[in-house]
Amino acid sequence: MKDKMTKSNTPLNKDQILGLVALGLAIFLIGNDFTAFSVAIPAMEKEFNSNITTAQWVINGYTLLFGVLII
């Protein structure tokens, strides 16, 4: 009997490659946004008269929401 988990050597089609590129770009954007926010924390604290804890909660909330919506 043939095993159901046989390897397939078929190349990816154009739609699959485009999907992988889009997902890779999305992951890069999430990482880039999070890094930019981390650098901007002191300026955000000063502008909004808040503390580091509040700024981190806002950044974490943004990152989670963006990550969920991009999927």
Order of alpha helices (4+ residues) and beta strands (2+ residues): alpha-alpha
